[in-house]
Amino acid sequence: MSKLIVSLSPHQLGTNSVKKLMYGVLIALLPTLFVSVWFFGLGAIIVIITSVLSCILFEYLLTKFVLKKPSTITDGSAALTGLLLAFNLPSNLPIWLVIIGAFVAIGIAKISFGGLGNNLFNPALAGRVFLLISWPVQMTSWPKPSPISNHLLGYTDVTTGATPLGVLAEGLRNGESAVKLTSQVPDYMQMLLGNTGGSLGEVGAAAILIGLVYLLMKKIITWHIPVSILGTVAVFTSILWYANPVKFADPMFHLLSGGLLLGAVFMATDYVSSPMSKRGMILYGVFIGLLTIIIRVWGAFPEGVSFAILIMNAFVPLINMYMKPKRFGEKIKK
């Protein structure tokens, strides 16, 4: 006699699976991977391989011996966490720090909550922020991009420099004009193509946008979170810029610099740590955008995307509670 399996709604047959979705995101990250390797060469390769392999290894060991569950390394989630963590790191970060970041991402931010589907915070960002707070010097030593020389140098011997956001923050503290400071950093076309300092995933805005188009076309994500984040940043920074262009940078500078695009497209849209309803996604994105600029403009760190996403991750259960999607058959109140 066959068993009758009763499960919670919705009862809709779909072709998507965790494995398919995870590998879809990995495919969307390929343009960014190419750009990061092109501009940072050997350093990018070492950091990416170390991060991905470490996350896969920790996922296998901790799932098998701590959770005592079947291995989940083939579903692509550990590899995706490793790649996203690498994209949040400088290309000259020592291997031992990359491994520690991978352990925090998988062991603390993911496995300690019960594994995939149970984590409250984005694992890659948790690993990145832990490293940033614990080793701020190493995490803010940014190699200068160079598609020729970096391929020939040892990855720890590269020339370093400040990111556009770092130049802006330091200059404003010294009383310089935002207009003058933004003219001293790579122009917007260079930022779009990737010729700017920062972590591996902060270079090549165009590559990230190509990934966004792929994710939307494949319906792996919806537009609600990326558009609400980027739209909020554009509106908020426009208000500040028009109010005082000497003190505040223009909207395009904020949109193309730092990890905003990477965070909006690939980090904030994480299925587990983002809201379920469309209204909740928009509210979530709006607050991420606001917090990002508040931290950038008035905070101690020049970049605020990682902190903003992790803060809003903590509010996702509350957002899901008060912004539930309508249940099938629910009557609309007139």
N, C-alpha and C positions, 0 to 999 in steps of 0.2 A: 504494500500500500504506500503510495507517495504521500509525503508530508505537505500540509498546507502551511505555507510561510506567510505570516502576517507581519507587515512592516508599516512604519509611519509614512504618511503622505509627504511629497507628491508621488503618485504612482505613474511615472512617465518613463518610458523606455528611451534611453539616449545612447549615442555612440561614444560619448566622451568617457574617459577614464583618467585616474590620477596620472598614470604613466603617459598617456597621450598629451595631456595638458602640460605636464612638466617638460616633456621633450619639445613641445611646441614653443614654450618660453625659451628653452635653450637655443632653438633655431633662430628665434627673434633676436637673441643676443649675439649671434655670429657677426653681424656688421660691426658692433662695438668691440668684439674680440679682435677682429682684423685690425681696426684702427688703433687699438691699444698696443698690439704687437708691433705694428708699423712704426709708431712713434716712440715706444719705449723698449723695443727689441728684447734682448736677453732677459732683462729684469722682469718684463711683463710675463714672459714665458715661464720663468722660474716661480714667480709668485702665483700665477694661475694654476700651474701643475701641482705645486705644493698644497695650495688651498683646496683644490678639488679632491685630490687623493686623500688628504687628511680628513676631510669631511666624510668621504665614503668609508674610510677605515673606522673612524669613530662611530659612525652610524651602524656599521656592521657589528662592532664589538659591543657597544652599549645596548643595542637592540637585542642581541643574542644573550648576553650575560647579565644585563641589568633588568631589562623589561622581560627577558625570556620569551620573546616573540620571534616569529619567522623573520628572516632578513628582508629589509625593504630597500636595499641599495639599488635594485634594478628598476625602481619606479622613477628614478631621475631626480627625486627631491633633494637627496644629499649632494649630487653633482651640481644641481642648480644653486643650492645654498653656498657651495664652495666657490662657484663662479661669481656669484653676486658679492660674496665676501671679498674675493680678489679684486673686483672692480671698485671696492671701497677702500683699497689700500694703495699706498705709494709703491712704485715699481722697484724701489731699493730697500724695501723692508726686509730685515733678516729672516731667514727661514724659520728660526725657532719662534719668532713672534707670530708668523703666519700660522704655525701649528697651534699655538695657544689660542689664537682667534678662532680657529676651526673648532677646537675643543669647547670653547665657550658657546659658539653658535650651535653646535650639535648637542653637546652634553648638558649644558645648562639651560639654554633657551628653547630647546626642542625635546630632548629625551626626558628631562626632569619633569616636564608637563605631561608626559605620557606618549610622546612620539608625534608623528605627523597627524595633523588634524586637531591636536589638543593644545598646541603652543599659543600663548597669549601674545607674545612679541615676535616680530620678524627676526628669525635666527641670525641672518647675515648682519643685520644692523646691530643686533645685540653684541655680536662678536666685535664689530667695528668700534662701537662706542666704548666697550670694555678696554680695547687696546688704546684708544684715544685718551681715555682718562688715566690709564696706568702708565703708558709710555708716550706722552705727548710730543717729546722731541722727535723720536723716530717716526711717529705718525704724521708729523707736519714738516717733514723734510722731503720736499717735492722735486724730483728730477726734472730738468728741462727737456721737453720733447725734442727729439732729433732723429729723423728717419735714417740717417747715415751713421753718425758716430756712435750712437748708443748700441748699435748692433755689434760694434767692435770692442766695446769696453766691458769690464766686469760690472755686474749690475749694482754693486755697492760703491763703485768708483765714479759714478756719473756726476755731472755738475748739477747742483740744486739751485732752486730759486723760489720766489713766492708765487702763490696763485693770484689770479685777478682779485678774488675776494680778500686775500691777505693783504695785497697792495692797497686796496681801498680802505680796509679797516685800520691798518697802520697809519696811512696818510691822514685819515680823518682825525685820528687821535693826536696827530701832530699839527692839526689846524689847517691842513691843506684843502684845496677845493676838490669836490667830487668830479667836476668837469675836467680838471687837470689830471687827476689820478686815473680816470677811465681812459684818457688819451695815452697813458703810459703803458697800458697793458695791450695784449693782442687785440686786434680789431674784431668786429663781430663775424666777419667772414672766416678769420682764422679760428675763432671759437667754434663756428659751425662745422668746420672741417677737421678740427682736432689739434691744431698747432698751439696748444696752451698748456700750462702746468696744472698739475692736480693729480688725483688718484686715477687709476686705470680707466674707470668708467666715467670720469668727468670730461674726458676728451672726446671730441667728435659728436657734437649735438645732432648732426645730420644722421649719423649711424643709429643713434637712439630713436630718432623720429622714424627711420625706416623700420626699425623693430616695432614701433607703436602701430604703424600702418599694418604690418603683418599680423600682430595680435588682434587688431580690430577686424581685419578681413576674415581671420580664422575664428572669430568670435570666442577667443580665449579670454579676453577681458572686454568690458564695456567702456564707453567713453567717459562715464560719470566721474570717476576718481581723477584720471589725468587732467581732464578739462577743468574740473572744479579747482584743482590745485593750481594749475598754470594760469587760469583765469583770475583767481583770487590774487595771486602774486602780481599779475599784470595790472590789475585795478589798484591794489594797495600801493604798489611802488609808483604808479602814475600819480596818485594823489600826493604822495610824499615828494616826488620829483617836481611837480608843478608848484607845490607849496614852497620848496626851497631847493632849487637845483644845485646850489653850492654845497649843501650838506648831504644830499641824497642822490644816489645814482639813478639813471634812467631805467625804465622797465626792461628794455632789451638786454641790458647788462645783467640784470638779475636772472632773466629767463635762460640766458646762454651760459652763465658762469656757474661754477661749483657743481654739486651733485643734484641739482633740482630736477633736471630731466630724467636722470637715472632713477631718482627716488619716486617721481610722479608716475613713471611708466612701469617700472619693474619691482619696486620695493613696496610702495603703498598699496599696490593692487594684489598683493599676496592674498590668496583665497582664505586662508585660515585666520589671519589677523586683520581683515578688513570687514566692513559691514555687509549684511546680506541684502538689504533692500536698496533700491535705487535712491530713495530720499536719504537714507542713512549714508550711502556712499558720497552723495553731494555734500552733506553736512560735514562728514569726515574729511573730505578733500578741502573744503573751505577753511576749516580750522588748521589743517596741515599747512596750507598756504600762508595763513595769518601768522602762525607760530614761527614758520621758517623766516619770514621777513623780520618779525620782532626780534628773534635771536640774532639774525644777521646785522641788524641796525643797532640794537641796544644791548645785545648780549656780549659775553666774554669771548665767544668763539666767532670767527668770521663766517662760518657755515652753520646752518641750523636745520637742514633737511632731516638728518638722521634723528636728532633729538625730537623734532616735531612729529615724525612718523611714530616713534616709540611712545611718545606721550599719548598720541591719539589711539595707538593700539590698546592702551589701557582702558580707553573709554568705549571700545567697540562692543563689549557685552552690554553696556548701558544703552548704547545706540540701538543695538539689536532688540533690546527689550521694549523700547518706546517707539521704534519705527519698524514694526513688523510688516512684511508684505501681506496683502489681503489673502485670506484663506479661500480655497475653492468653495464656491457656494455661499460665501458670506454676503449678507444683505447690506446694501449701501444705505446709510441713514440719510433721510431727506430732511 
